[in-house]
């Protein structure tokens, strides 16, 4: 019987540096712009389950139902007038805060730095743009995206 190696034969790990978070401009065809100063990606892909335990069961039973990308999150070092952060659309680039206020559905893509340009693509709404700042620090914003429909996941 063969044993699997505890390390992937492809790579031990892939550095996050080089990840691109991009937002489409809503045009046809979409033109994508890289969100400036992005950090701390969280992409919680999950499946809802339904409890189908019968009265005679001594263990719970569940079946999977709908898939969900959950609350997709990332942070940015916020620059108020950066075209990808701002409260308005400028030069055919929609700012994240503008997308939130306008309830604009936009295409997003995460391009991974794996040497193959592996990409997760999905449509989403910006549902949170939470700004924080403290003395001795810089302004940051926590961005939450809520997907709509099936993504293209690699």
KAMO-V557930 format. One record per pair of residues at least 6 apart in sequence whose ideal C-beta (glycine too) atoms are under 8 Angstrom apart, sorted by the first residue. I is the first residue (numbers start at 0). J is the second residue. D is the distance in whole Angstrom. If there is no record, write none. Layout:
i->I j->J d->D
i->I j->J d->D
This chain:
i->13 j->111 d->7
i->13 j->112 d->7
i->13 j->113 d->5
i->14 j->112 d->7
i->15 j->40 d->7
i->15 j->112 d->8
i->16 j->112 d->7
i->17 j->112 d->3
i->18 j->37 d->8
i->18 j->40 d->7
i->18 j->109 d->7
i->18 j->110 d->7
i->18 j->111 d->6
i->18 j->112 d->6
i->19 j->33 d->5
i->19 j->108 d->8
i->19 j->109 d->7
i->19 j->110 d->4
i->20 j->33 d->7
i->20 j->34 d->5
i->20 j->37 d->5
i->20 j->40 d->7
i->20 j->73 d->6
i->20 j->107 d->7
i->20 j->109 d->6
i->21 j->31 d->4
i->21 j->32 d->6
i->21 j->33 d->5
i->21 j->34 d->7
i->21 j->107 d->7
i->21 j->108 d->5
i->21 j->109 d->8
i->21 j->110 d->7
i->22 j->31 d->7
i->22 j->32 d->6
i->22 j->34 d->6
i->22 j->83 d->7
i->22 j->93 d->7
i->22 j->95 d->7
i->22 j->98 d->7
i->22 j->105 d->6
i->22 j->106 d->8
i->22 j->107 d->6
i->23 j->29 d->4
i->23 j->30 d->7
i->23 j->31 d->5
i->23 j->105 d->5
i->23 j->106 d->4
i->23 j->107 d->7
i->23 j->108 d->8
i->24 j->30 d->5
i->24 j->31 d->8
i->24 j->32 d->7
i->24 j->91 d->5
i->24 j->92 d->6
i->24 j->93 d->6
i->24 j->105 d->8
i->25 j->93 d->6
i->25 j->103 d->7
i->25 j->104 d->8
i->25 j->105 d->6
i->25 j->106 d->8
i->26 j->91 d->7
i->29 j->106 d->5
i->30 j->91 d->7
i->31 j->106 d->8
i->31 j->108 d->6
i->32 j->82 d->7
i->32 j->83 d->6
i->32 j->92 d->5
i->33 j->83 d->7
i->34 j->73 d->8
i->34 j->75 d->6
i->34 j->83 d->5
i->34 j->84 d->8
i->34 j->95 d->7
i->35 j->75 d->7
i->35 j->78 d->7
i->35 j->81 d->5
i->35 j->83 d->5
i->35 j->84 d->7
i->36 j->75 d->5
i->36 j->76 d->4
i->36 j->77 d->7
i->36 j->78 d->7
i->36 j->81 d->7
i->36 j->84 d->8
i->37 j->73 d->5
i->37 j->74 d->7
i->37 j->75 d->5
i->38 j->73 d->7
i->38 j->74 d->5
i->38 j->75 d->7
i->38 j->76 d->7
i->39 j->72 d->8
i->39 j->73 d->6
i->39 j->74 d->4
i->40 j->72 d->8
i->40 j->73 d->5
i->40 j->109 d->7
i->41 j->70 d->8
i->41 j->71 d->7
i->41 j->72 d->4
i->41 j->73 d->7
i->42 j->68 d->7
i->42 j->71 d->6
i->42 j->109 d->7
i->42 j->119 d->7
i->43 j->68 d->7
i->43 j->69 d->4
i->43 j->70 d->7
i->43 j->71 d->7
i->44 j->66 d->7
i->44 j->67 d->8
i->44 j->68 d->6
i->44 j->69 d->7
i->44 j->152 d->7
i->45 j->66 d->7
i->45 j->67 d->5
i->45 j->68 d->8
i->45 j->69 d->5
i->46 j->63 d->5
i->46 j->64 d->7
i->46 j->65 d->7
i->46 j->66 d->5
i->46 j->67 d->7
i->47 j->63 d->7
i->47 j->64 d->5
i->47 j->65 d->5
i->47 j->66 d->8
i->47 j->67 d->6
i->48 j->61 d->4
i->48 j->62 d->6
i->48 j->63 d->5
i->48 j->64 d->7
i->49 j->61 d->7
i->49 j->62 d->6
i->49 j->64 d->5
i->50 j->59 d->6
i->50 j->60 d->7
i->50 j->61 d->6
i->51 j->60 d->5
i->51 j->61 d->7
i->51 j->62 d->6
i->52 j->58 d->8
i->52 j->59 d->5
i->52 j->60 d->5
i->53 j->60 d->7
i->66 j->149 d->8
i->67 j->146 d->8
i->68 j->121 d->7
i->68 j->123 d->8
i->68 j->146 d->4
i->68 j->150 d->6
i->70 j->126 d->8
i->70 j->143 d->5
i->70 j->144 d->8
i->70 j->145 d->7
i->71 j->107 d->8
i->71 j->123 d->7
i->71 j->143 d->7
i->71 j->144 d->4
i->71 j->145 d->7
i->71 j->146 d->7
i->72 j->141 d->7
i->72 j->142 d->7
i->72 j->143 d->5
i->72 j->144 d->7
i->73 j->141 d->8
i->73 j->142 d->5
i->74 j->139 d->6
i->74 j->140 d->7
i->74 j->141 d->5
i->74 j->142 d->7
i->75 j->84 d->6
i->75 j->95 d->8
i->75 j->139 d->7
i->75 j->140 d->5
i->75 j->142 d->6
i->76 j->137 d->6
i->76 j->138 d->7
i->76 j->139 d->6
i->77 j->84 d->6
i->77 j->130 d->6
i->77 j->137 d->8
i->77 j->138 d->4
i->77 j->139 d->6
i->77 j->140 d->4
i->78 j->84 d->6
i->78 j->138 d->8
i->79 j->85 d->7
i->79 j->138 d->8
i->81 j->94 d->8
i->82 j->89 d->5
i->82 j->90 d->6
i->82 j->92 d->4
i->82 j->94 d->6
i->83 j->92 d->6
i->83 j->94 d->6
i->83 j->95 d->6
i->84 j->94 d->6
i->84 j->95 d->6
i->84 j->96 d->7
i->84 j->140 d->7
i->85 j->94 d->4
i->85 j->96 d->6
i->85 j->97 d->7
i->86 j->94 d->6
i->86 j->96 d->5
i->86 j->97 d->6
i->86 j->100 d->7
i->87 j->94 d->6
i->87 j->97 d->5
i->88 j->94 d->7
i->88 j->97 d->6
i->93 j->103 d->6
i->93 j->105 d->7
i->95 j->125 d->5
i->95 j->128 d->6
i->95 j->140 d->8
i->95 j->142 d->6
i->96 j->125 d->8
i->96 j->128 d->5
i->97 j->103 d->7
i->98 j->105 d->6
i->98 j->124 d->7
i->98 j->125 d->4
i->99 j->124 d->8
i->99 j->125 d->4
i->99 j->126 d->7
i->99 j->127 d->7
i->99 j->128 d->5
i->102 j->124 d->6
i->103 j->124 d->7
i->103 j->125 d->8
i->104 j->122 d->6
i->104 j->123 d->7
i->104 j->124 d->6
i->104 j->147 d->6
i->105 j->122 d->7
i->105 j->123 d->7
i->105 j->124 d->8
i->105 j->125 d->8
i->106 j->120 d->7
i->106 j->121 d->7
i->106 j->122 d->5
i->107 j->120 d->7
i->107 j->121 d->6
i->107 j->122 d->7
i->107 j->123 d->5
i->107 j->144 d->6
i->108 j->118 d->5
i->108 j->119 d->7
i->108 j->120 d->4
i->108 j->121 d->8
i->109 j->118 d->7
i->109 j->119 d->5
i->109 j->120 d->8
i->110 j->116 d->6
i->110 j->117 d->7
i->110 j->118 d->5
i->111 j->117 d->4
i->111 j->118 d->7
i->111 j->119 d->8
i->111 j->153 d->8
i->117 j->153 d->4
i->118 j->151 d->8
i->118 j->153 d->6
i->119 j->150 d->6
i->119 j->151 d->7
i->119 j->152 d->5
i->119 j->153 d->6
i->120 j->150 d->6
i->120 j->151 d->4
i->121 j->146 d->5
i->121 j->148 d->7
i->121 j->149 d->8
i->121 j->150 d->4
i->121 j->151 d->7
i->122 j->146 d->7
i->122 j->147 d->5
i->122 j->148 d->6
i->123 j->144 d->4
i->123 j->145 d->6
i->123 j->146 d->5
i->123 j->147 d->6
i->124 j->144 d->7
i->124 j->145 d->5
i->124 j->147 d->7
i->125 j->142 d->7
i->125 j->143 d->7
i->125 j->144 d->6
i->126 j->143 d->5
i->126 j->144 d->7
i->126 j->145 d->5
i->127 j->141 d->7
i->127 j->142 d->7
i->127 j->143 d->4
i->128 j->140 d->6
i->128 j->141 d->8
i->128 j->142 d->6
i->129 j->140 d->6
i->129 j->141 d->4
i->129 j->143 d->8
i->130 j->138 d->6
i->130 j->139 d->7
i->130 j->140 d->5
i->131 j->138 d->7
i->131 j->139 d->5
i->131 j->140 d->8
i->131 j->141 d->7
i->132 j->138 d->4
i->132 j->139 d->7
